Amino acid sequence: MDEQPQKTSGASVVEYKCPCCGAALSFAPGSQQMRCGACLNTFDLETVKDYNEALVTPKEDIHWSDYGDEDSQGWKSGEADEMQVFTCPSCGGEILTDANTAATFCPYCENPAVIPGRVSQQFRPDFVVPFQNEKSTAKDALKRLCKGKFLLPKGFADENRLEKISGMYVPFWLYSCDVDAQAVYKATQVSGWSDSEYNYTKTDYYMLWRAGQMSFDGVPVDGSKKMDDSYMESVEPFDYSKAVDFDTAYLSGYLADKYDVTAQQGQPRA
Protein backbone atom coordinates (compact mmCIF):
# COMPACT_ATOMS: atom_id res chain seq x y z
CA MET A 1 0.00 0.00 0.00
CA ASP A 2 1.33 3.45 -0.90
CA GLU A 3 2.16 5.79 1.93
CA GLN A 4 -0.11 8.82 2.31
CA PRO A 5 0.41 12.14 4.10
CA GLN A 6 -0.93 11.92 7.62
CA LYS A 7 -4.53 13.12 7.78
CA THR A 8 -5.49 15.06 10.89
CA SER A 9 -8.81 16.42 12.05
CA GLY A 10 -9.84 20.05 11.66
CA ALA A 11 -9.68 20.51 15.43
CA SER A 12 -5.88 20.52 15.17
CA VAL A 13 -5.93 23.94 13.49
CA VAL A 14 -6.79 27.11 15.40
CA GLU A 15 -8.24 30.18 13.73
CA TYR A 16 -8.88 33.17 15.95
CA LYS A 17 -12.36 34.56 15.24
CA CYS A 18 -13.51 38.18 15.54
CA PRO A 19 -16.01 38.58 18.43
CA CYS A 20 -17.92 41.15 16.35
CA CYS A 21 -18.28 39.63 12.88
CA GLY A 22 -16.72 36.16 13.09
CA ALA A 23 -14.02 36.81 10.48
CA ALA A 24 -10.42 35.69 10.97
CA LEU A 25 -8.12 37.77 13.18
CA SER A 26 -4.42 38.48 12.65
CA PHE A 27 -1.83 39.88 15.03
CA ALA A 28 -1.31 43.59 14.30
CA PRO A 29 2.22 44.95 14.81
CA GLY A 30 2.41 48.40 16.30
CA SER A 31 -0.80 48.15 18.28
CA GLN A 32 0.27 44.70 19.59
CA GLN A 33 -3.37 43.61 19.37
CA MET A 34 -5.45 41.27 17.22
CA ARG A 35 -7.08 42.97 14.23
CA CYS A 36 -10.07 41.93 12.12
CA GLY A 37 -9.54 42.43 8.38
CA ALA A 38 -13.29 42.57 7.77
CA CYS A 39 -14.75 44.98 10.35
CA LEU A 40 -11.35 46.52 11.29
CA ASN A 41 -11.97 46.20 15.01
CA THR A 42 -9.05 45.45 17.31
CA PHE A 43 -8.99 43.35 20.49
CA ASP A 44 -6.45 42.54 23.17
CA LEU A 45 -5.07 39.00 23.27
CA GLU A 46 -6.88 37.94 26.43
CA THR A 47 -10.28 38.97 25.06
CA VAL A 48 -9.67 37.01 21.86
CA LYS A 49 -8.47 33.91 23.71
CA ASP A 50 -11.45 33.92 26.07
CA TYR A 51 -13.89 34.37 23.18
CA ASN A 52 -12.37 31.63 21.03
CA GLU A 53 -12.13 29.17 23.91
CA ALA A 54 -15.88 29.62 24.39
CA LEU A 55 -16.43 28.75 20.71
CA VAL A 56 -14.57 25.45 20.85
CA THR A 57 -16.90 22.48 20.40
CA PRO A 58 -16.08 18.86 19.61
CA LYS A 59 -15.83 18.23 15.89
CA GLU A 60 -16.39 15.03 13.99
CA ASP A 61 -13.31 13.22 12.78
CA ILE A 62 -13.35 12.47 9.08
CA HIS A 63 -12.02 9.06 8.04
CA TRP A 64 -10.84 8.85 4.46
CA SER A 65 -10.94 5.62 2.52
CA ASP A 66 -8.06 4.56 0.29
CA TYR A 67 -8.44 4.31 -3.45
CA GLY A 68 -6.29 2.67 -6.10
CA ASP A 69 -4.79 4.14 -9.21
CA GLU A 70 -2.74 1.91 -11.46
CA ASP A 71 -0.99 4.92 -13.00
CA SER A 72 -0.07 6.47 -9.65
CA GLN A 73 3.60 6.28 -8.73
CA GLY A 74 2.80 6.68 -5.01
CA TRP A 75 4.86 8.56 -2.47
CA LYS A 76 8.60 8.05 -2.36
CA SER A 77 10.09 6.61 0.79
CA GLY A 78 10.02 9.18 3.58
CA GLU A 79 8.02 11.81 1.67
CA ALA A 80 4.73 11.11 3.40
CA ASP A 81 6.39 11.26 6.82
CA GLU A 82 7.30 14.90 6.21
CA MET A 83 3.77 16.06 5.29
CA GLN A 84 0.51 16.43 7.13
CA VAL A 85 -2.93 17.54 6.00
CA PHE A 86 -5.18 19.74 8.14
CA THR A 87 -8.71 20.98 7.57
CA CYS A 88 -9.35 24.73 7.47
CA PRO A 89 -11.93 25.68 10.13
CA SER A 90 -13.38 28.40 7.86
CA CYS A 91 -13.83 26.82 4.43
CA GLY A 92 -13.09 23.12 5.00
CA GLY A 93 -10.24 23.15 2.49
CA GLU A 94 -7.13 21.02 2.97
CA ILE A 95 -3.97 22.67 4.29
CA LEU A 96 -0.86 20.68 3.37
CA THR A 97 2.16 21.38 5.60
CA ASP A 98 5.54 19.89 6.30
CA ALA A 99 6.40 18.45 9.68
CA ASN A 100 7.79 21.75 11.06
CA THR A 101 5.12 24.28 10.05
CA ALA A 102 3.52 25.94 13.08
CA ALA A 103 1.54 28.72 11.35
CA THR A 104 0.48 29.21 7.74
CA PHE A 105 -2.44 30.29 5.52
CA CYS A 106 -5.29 28.36 3.95
CA PRO A 107 -4.57 28.18 0.17
CA TYR A 108 -8.30 28.50 -0.59
CA CYS A 109 -9.73 31.22 1.67
CA GLU A 110 -6.32 32.68 2.68
CA ASN A 111 -7.36 32.85 6.32
CA PRO A 112 -4.50 32.46 8.83
CA ALA A 113 -4.17 29.03 10.44
CA VAL A 114 -2.21 28.23 13.59
CA ILE A 115 -1.27 24.64 14.50
CA PRO A 116 -0.76 24.72 18.29
CA GLY A 117 0.33 21.08 18.46
CA ARG A 118 3.51 21.96 16.58
CA VAL A 119 4.63 24.34 19.35
CA SER A 120 3.45 22.38 22.37
CA GLN A 121 5.43 20.41 24.94
CA GLN A 122 9.16 20.55 24.22
CA PHE A 123 8.69 22.62 21.02
CA ARG A 124 6.92 25.48 22.80
CA PRO A 125 9.10 28.65 22.83
CA ASP A 126 9.63 30.51 26.09
CA PHE A 127 9.43 33.96 24.51
CA VAL A 128 8.51 35.66 21.25
CA VAL A 129 9.48 39.05 19.82
CA PRO A 130 6.22 40.14 18.13
CA PHE A 131 6.38 41.94 14.80
CA GLN A 132 6.76 45.68 15.29
CA ASN A 133 6.16 46.91 11.71
CA GLU A 134 3.11 46.69 9.47
CA LYS A 135 3.16 44.93 6.10
CA SER A 136 3.00 48.33 4.35
CA THR A 137 6.31 49.29 5.99
CA ALA A 138 7.97 46.15 4.62
CA LYS A 139 6.57 46.84 1.13
CA ASP A 140 7.87 50.43 1.17
CA ALA A 141 11.31 49.23 2.30
CA LEU A 142 11.49 46.70 -0.56
CA LYS A 143 10.41 49.35 -3.07
CA ARG A 144 13.21 51.66 -1.89
CA LEU A 145 15.69 48.79 -2.17
CA CYS A 146 14.60 48.01 -5.75
CA LYS A 147 14.45 51.63 -6.93
CA GLY A 148 17.04 52.41 -9.61
CA LYS A 149 18.11 48.77 -10.04
CA PHE A 150 17.36 48.33 -13.74
CA LEU A 151 18.70 44.78 -14.02
CA LEU A 152 16.14 43.30 -11.65
CA PRO A 153 13.97 40.55 -13.21
CA LYS A 154 10.74 41.82 -14.73
CA GLY A 155 7.91 41.75 -12.25
CA PHE A 156 10.18 41.44 -9.23
CA ALA A 157 8.74 44.56 -7.59
CA ASP A 158 5.24 44.49 -9.15
CA GLU A 159 2.43 45.33 -6.76
CA ASN A 160 0.80 41.88 -7.06
CA ARG A 161 4.11 40.31 -6.06
CA LEU A 162 4.61 42.70 -3.16
CA GLU A 163 1.17 41.75 -1.85
CA LYS A 164 2.52 38.24 -1.23
CA ILE A 165 4.99 39.53 1.36
CA SER A 166 4.37 37.78 4.65
CA GLY A 167 6.14 37.94 7.97
CA MET A 168 7.68 34.74 9.27
CA TYR A 169 8.64 33.73 12.80
CA VAL A 170 11.91 31.79 12.94
CA PRO A 171 12.88 29.75 16.02
CA PHE A 172 16.11 30.69 17.75
CA TRP A 173 18.13 29.25 20.59
CA LEU A 174 19.73 31.72 23.00
CA TYR A 175 23.04 30.74 24.58
CA SER A 176 24.87 32.14 27.59
CA CYS A 177 28.40 31.23 28.66
CA ASP A 178 31.41 32.30 30.68
CA VAL A 179 34.77 32.29 28.89
CA ASP A 180 38.10 31.93 30.68
CA ALA A 181 40.91 32.13 28.13
CA GLN A 182 44.71 32.26 28.09
CA ALA A 183 46.90 32.94 25.07
CA VAL A 184 50.64 33.23 24.30
CA TYR A 185 51.87 35.39 21.43
CA LYS A 186 55.22 35.83 19.71
CA ALA A 187 55.65 39.57 19.17
CA THR A 188 58.29 41.67 17.39
CA GLN A 189 59.21 45.35 17.45
CA VAL A 190 61.26 46.73 14.57
CA SER A 191 63.11 50.04 14.65
CA GLY A 192 65.55 51.59 12.18
CA TRP A 193 68.04 54.43 11.78
CA SER A 194 70.92 55.40 9.52
CA ASP A 195 74.21 57.31 9.49
CA SER A 196 76.40 58.61 6.71
CA GLU A 197 77.48 55.10 5.76
CA TYR A 198 74.86 52.54 6.76
CA ASN A 199 71.19 51.88 7.35
CA TYR A 200 70.48 49.97 10.56
CA THR A 201 67.54 47.79 11.51
CA LYS A 202 66.93 46.49 15.03
CA THR A 203 64.40 43.75 15.74
CA ASP A 204 63.34 42.95 19.30
CA TYR A 205 61.47 39.71 20.07
CA TYR A 206 59.00 39.33 22.90
CA MET A 207 56.92 36.54 24.34
CA LEU A 208 53.53 37.92 25.39
CA TRP A 209 51.09 36.20 27.71
CA ARG A 210 47.51 37.38 28.02
CA ALA A 211 44.56 36.07 30.01
CA GLY A 212 41.01 37.24 30.53
CA GLN A 213 37.45 36.42 31.41
CA MET A 214 34.24 37.44 29.67
CA SER A 215 30.56 36.55 29.96
CA PHE A 216 28.15 36.29 27.03
CA ASP A 217 24.38 36.37 27.40
CA GLY A 218 21.67 35.75 24.79
CA VAL A 219 23.82 34.69 21.82
CA PRO A 220 21.24 33.74 19.14
CA VAL A 221 21.50 30.73 16.82
CA ASP A 222 18.90 29.94 14.14
CA GLY A 223 16.96 26.79 15.06
CA SER A 224 15.52 26.07 11.59
CA LYS A 225 17.34 24.02 8.96
CA LYS A 226 15.31 25.66 6.17
CA MET A 227 16.62 29.14 6.97
CA ASP A 228 20.12 30.09 5.84
CA ASP A 229 22.20 30.85 8.95
CA SER A 230 24.09 33.69 7.26
CA TYR A 231 20.80 35.39 6.28
CA MET A 232 19.46 35.06 9.80
CA GLU A 233 22.64 36.49 11.31
CA SER A 234 22.47 39.45 8.91
CA VAL A 235 19.31 40.72 10.65
CA GLU A 236 20.83 40.53 14.14
CA PRO A 237 20.99 41.92 16.78
CA PHE A 238 17.46 41.41 18.09
CA ASP A 239 15.81 43.70 20.63
CA TYR A 240 15.20 41.33 23.54
CA SER A 241 13.55 44.13 25.52
CA LYS A 242 10.48 43.66 23.28
CA ALA A 243 10.26 39.91 23.99
CA VAL A 244 7.08 38.72 25.70
CA ASP A 245 5.86 35.38 27.01
CA PHE A 246 4.97 33.14 24.07
CA ASP A 247 1.34 32.80 22.99
CA THR A 248 0.08 31.16 19.78
CA ALA A 249 -2.06 34.25 19.10
CA TYR A 250 1.09 36.09 18.00
CA LEU A 251 1.48 33.59 15.14
CA SER A 252 -1.92 34.34 13.60
CA GLY A 253 -1.51 35.98 10.20
CA TYR A 254 2.12 34.96 9.75
CA LEU A 255 4.24 31.97 8.77
CA ALA A 256 6.07 30.10 11.50
CA ASP A 257 8.19 26.98 11.97
CA LYS A 258 9.07 24.92 15.00
CA TYR A 259 12.73 24.20 15.58
CA ASP A 260 14.42 21.20 13.95
CA VAL A 261 17.93 22.06 15.15
CA THR A 262 18.45 20.95 18.74
CA ALA A 263 20.17 23.08 21.40
CA GLN A 264 23.15 20.71 21.32
CA GLN A 265 23.45 20.96 17.52
CA GLY A 266 23.46 24.76 17.63
CA GLN A 267 26.08 25.05 20.35
CA PRO A 268 29.18 24.90 18.07
CA ARG A 269 27.87 27.82 16.00
CA ALA A 270 27.14 29.83 19.14
Sequence and secondary structure as in RCSB ss.txt:
>XXXX:A:sequence
MDEQPQKTSGASVVEYKCPCCGAALSFAPGSQQMRCGACLNTFDLETVKDYNEALVTPKEDIHWSDYGDEDSQGW
KSGEADEMQVFTCPSCGGEILTDANTAATFCPYCENPAVIPGRVSQQFRPDFVVPFQNEKSTAKDALKRLCKGKF
LLPKGFADENRLEKISGMYVPFWLYSCDVDAQAVYKATQVSGWSDSEYNYTKTDYYMLWRAGQMSFDGVPVDGSK
KMDDSYMESVEPFDYSKAVDFDTAYLSGYLADKYDVTAQQGQPRA
>XXXX:A:secstr
     EE  GGGSB  B TTT  BEEEETTTTEEEETTT  EE HHHHHHHHHHH              TT    
 TTTGGGEEEEE TTT  EEEEETTEEEEE TTT  EEE GGGGSGGG  SEE    S HHHHHHHHHHHHTT T
TS TTTT HHHHTT   EE  EEEEEEEEEEEEEEEEEEEEEEE SS EEEEEEEEEEEEEEEEEEEEEEEE  T
TS HHHHHHT    GGG EE  GGGGTTSEEE   S HHHHTTT 
